[in-house]
Amino acid sequence: MNEDSTTATKGRAVIAGASGFVGRYLQDAFRDEGYEVVTIGRTGDAVWGNTLRIRELVDGAAIVVNMAGKSVNCRYGRRNRAEILRSRVDTTLELAEAIRTAEHPPPLWMNASTATIYRHATDRAQDEATGEFGEGFSVGIARAWEDALFAADLPGTRRVALRMAIVFGDGSALVPLLRLAQAGLGGPQYDGPWFPTRSRLAAGTYHHDRHTHGRQRFSWIHIEDVLGAIRFIRDHEDLDGPVNLSSPNPSDNRTVMATIRDAVGRRFGLPTWRWMLEIGSFAIRTETELVLKSRWVVPTRLTEAGYRFRHPLLRGALAQIIAERREHRG
């Protein structure tokens, strides 16, 4: 592998699934920190399916971070469900095989997971020790994803499942929410009854009405704290297994939307009811679960280990991101 005089002594960082928002951010940050960054994906220094080349990259690497996975911002039809599963489980299994057969396996492998693994919670926060898994398609995907990470016997590699909440940053899932608010549609999203179908019930993709009235919990994390948590985990060898990546101050849907409206200077935002969301999500090819499920997740392991969040509060985090967007756009 070619190295030039600018390569520092941090070693090699392997970023898999590097084409997404978080993956691109991590690439830049690791390079700035002095790592030699290589990527795995549909393009890059190695492509999925070429396990021999992937093994070359992970052999002797200082760290492996896998963010691969098809976006869940789509309709959960049969083909998309299959691809959501395959793009997470198969890539994780391929990395596991490459690491297992490497002569010098990496000491640390962090793999994306999701805070959606926990149940719809309105009664109490869910953390790594006391949180309860939910049911349905999305939870099943999350559990299969983590099973793929921890199944293999890799005694030389510490493994961490990054159970990430919704990531906020310039280019993240926050952007469509900002656009809704700017268009006057930034009100709360209300749950309610909707027609179940046999196929959606069987697939576990039907969202059951929980009467949350816009108070469904909303767990989030700033992109800078995703990076900060990854660096913290890297430097704290006692952290392994599942780790929640979420702000210690989760909010709720109504408050999030009101805060976004304030941040973009809109005093009013039309609310949307379940029937409107179902019609709209069908039109733009997404799912209502993404805004109606109550995700109440807290990062107990990180905070107990001493991690200090750079952006612990929603209002400050949004103000920073919006200021950055304005600066970049002149």
Residue pairs with C-beta under 8 A, 6 or more apart in sequence:
1 12
1 36
1 38
3 36
7 34
7 36
8 34
8 35
9 34
10 33
10 34
10 35
10 36
10 62
11 35
11 36
11 60
11 61
11 62
11 63
12 35
12 36
12 37
12 38
12 57
12 60
12 61
12 62
13 30
13 35
13 36
13 37
13 38
13 61
13 62
13 63
13 64
13 65
14 38
14 39
14 40
14 57
14 58
14 61
14 63
14 64
14 65
14 106
15 23
15 26
15 27
15 30
15 37
15 38
15 39
15 40
15 65
15 67
16 23
16 39
16 40
16 41
16 64
16 65
16 66
16 67
16 68
16 91
16 95
17 23
17 40
17 41
17 66
17 67
17 68
17 69
17 91
17 112
18 24
18 26
18 27
18 39
18 40
18 41
18 44
18 67
19 41
19 42
19 43
20 67
20 71
21 167
21 169
21 171
21 172
21 223
22 67
22 112
22 164
22 167
22 223
22 226
23 39
23 41
23 67
25 169
25 223
25 226
25 227
26 65
26 67
26 226
26 227
26 230
27 37
27 39
29 227
30 37
31 37
35 62
35 63
38 44
38 45
38 46
38 57
39 45
39 46
40 46
40 47
40 48
40 54
40 57
40 66
40 68
40 95
41 47
41 48
41 68
42 48
45 53
45 57
46 53
46 54
46 56
46 57
47 53
48 54
48 68
48 90
48 91
48 94
49 94
51 94
51 97
51 98
54 94
54 95
54 98
55 97
55 98
55 99
55 101
55 102
57 98
58 64
58 95
58 98
58 99
58 102
58 105
58 106
59 102
59 103
59 104
59 105
60 102
60 103
60 104
60 106
61 106
62 106
62 107
62 108
63 106
63 107
63 108
63 109
63 110
63 234
64 95
64 99
64 106
64 108
64 109
64 110
65 109
65 110
65 111
65 230
66 91
66 92
66 95
66 109
66 110
66 111
66 112
67 112
68 87
68 88
68 91
68 92
68 112
69 84
69 87
69 88
69 91
69 112
69 145
70 80
70 83
70 84
70 87
70 88
72 84
72 138
72 287
72 290
73 173
73 286
73 290
74 80
74 84
74 285
74 286
74 287
75 281
75 282
75 285
75 286
75 287
76 84
76 137
76 200
76 203
76 205
76 287
78 203
81 137
81 203
81 205
84 141
85 141
85 144
88 112
88 141
88 144
88 145
88 148
89 144
89 145
89 148
92 111
92 145
92 148
92 149
93 148
93 151
95 109
95 111
96 148
96 149
96 151
96 152
96 154
97 152
99 105
99 106
99 109
99 152
99 154
99 157
100 152
100 153
100 154
105 154
105 156
105 157
106 157
107 156
107 157
107 158
108 157
108 158
108 160
108 233
108 234
109 149
109 154
109 157
109 158
109 159
109 160
110 159
110 160
110 162
110 230
110 233
110 234
111 145
111 146
111 149
111 159
111 160
111 161
111 162
112 145
112 162
112 164
113 142
113 145
113 146
113 149
113 161
113 162
113 163
113 164
113 242
114 138
114 141
114 142
114 145
114 163
114 164
115 126
115 163
115 164
115 165
115 219
115 244
115 245
115 246
115 295
115 297
116 134
116 138
116 139
116 142
116 293
116 295
117 133
117 134
117 139
117 142
117 143
117 146
117 163
118 126
118 131
118 132
118 133
118 134
118 295
118 296
118 297
119 126
119 132
119 133
119 134
119 135
119 139
120 134
120 210
120 216
120 293
120 294
120 295
121 132
121 217
121 294
121 295
121 296
122 210
122 212
122 215
122 216
122 217
122 294
122 296
124 296
125 250
125 296
125 297
125 298
126 132
126 296
126 297
126 298
127 244
127 297
127 298
127 299
127 300
127 301
128 163
128 241
128 242
128 243
128 244
128 300
128 301
129 300
131 297
133 139
133 143
135 204
136 204
136 205
137 203
137 204
137 205
138 204
138 289
138 293
139 204
140 204
142 163
145 161
146 161
146 242
149 159
149 161
150 159
150 161
150 241
158 237
158 240
159 240
159 241
160 233
160 239
160 240
160 241
160 242
160 243
161 241
161 242
161 243
162 229
162 230
162 243
162 245
163 242
163 243
163 244
163 245
163 246
163 297
164 221
164 226
164 245
164 246
165 219
165 220
165 221
165 244
165 245
165 246
165 247
165 250
165 295
165 297
166 172
166 173
166 218
166 219
166 220
166 221
166 295
167 173
167 220
167 221
167 222
167 223
167 226
168 174
168 220
168 221
168 222
168 223
168 317
168 318
168 321
169 222
169 223
169 224
169 321
170 321
170 324
170 325
170 328
172 223
174 260
174 318
174 321
177 186
177 256
177 257
177 260
178 260
178 263
178 264
178 322
180 186
180 269
181 257
181 260
181 261
181 263
181 264
181 266
181 269
182 264
182 266
184 266
184 268
184 269
184 270
185 269
185 270
185 272
186 257
186 260
186 261
186 264
186 266
186 269
186 270
187 257
187 268
187 269
187 270
187 271
187 272
188 213
188 214
188 253
188 254
188 257
188 258
188 271
188 272
189 214
189 216
189 253
189 257
189 271
189 272
189 277
189 291
189 292
190 212
190 213
190 214
190 271
190 272
190 273
190 274
191 207
191 209
191 210
191 211
191 212
191 213
191 216
191 274
191 292
192 209
192 211
192 273
192 274
192 275
193 209
193 274
194 207
194 209
194 274
194 275
194 278
194 288
196 206
197 206
200 206
205 287
205 289
207 287
207 288
207 289
207 292
207 293
209 274
210 216
210 292
210 294
212 253
212 292
212 294
214 252
214 253
214 254
214 257
214 271
215 252
215 253
215 254
216 252
216 253
216 291
216 292
216 293
216 294
216 295
217 250
217 251
217 252
217 253
217 294
217 295
217 296
218 250
218 251
218 252
218 253
218 255
218 256
218 295
219 246
219 247
219 250
219 295
219 296
219 297
219 298
220 246
220 247
220 250
220 251
220 256
220 314
220 317
221 229
221 245
221 246
221 247
222 247
222 309
222 310
222 311
222 317
222 320
222 321
224 310
224 311
225 245
225 247
225 309
225 310
225 311
226 245
228 307
228 309
228 310
229 243
229 245
229 299
229 302
229 307
232 239
232 302
232 305
232 307
233 239
233 243
236 305
238 305
239 301
239 305
242 301
243 299
243 301
243 302
244 297
244 298
244 299
244 300
244 301
244 302
245 299
245 302
246 297
246 298
246 299
247 299
247 309
247 311
247 312
247 313
247 314
247 317
248 298
248 299
248 303
248 309
248 312
249 312
249 313
249 314
250 295
250 296
250 297
250 298
251 259
251 314
253 291
255 314
256 314
257 269
258 269
259 314
259 315
259 318
260 318
261 267
261 268
261 269
262 315
263 315
263 318
263 319
263 322
264 322
272 280
274 288
274 292
277 288
277 291
277 292
278 288
281 287
281 288
299 307
311 317
311 320
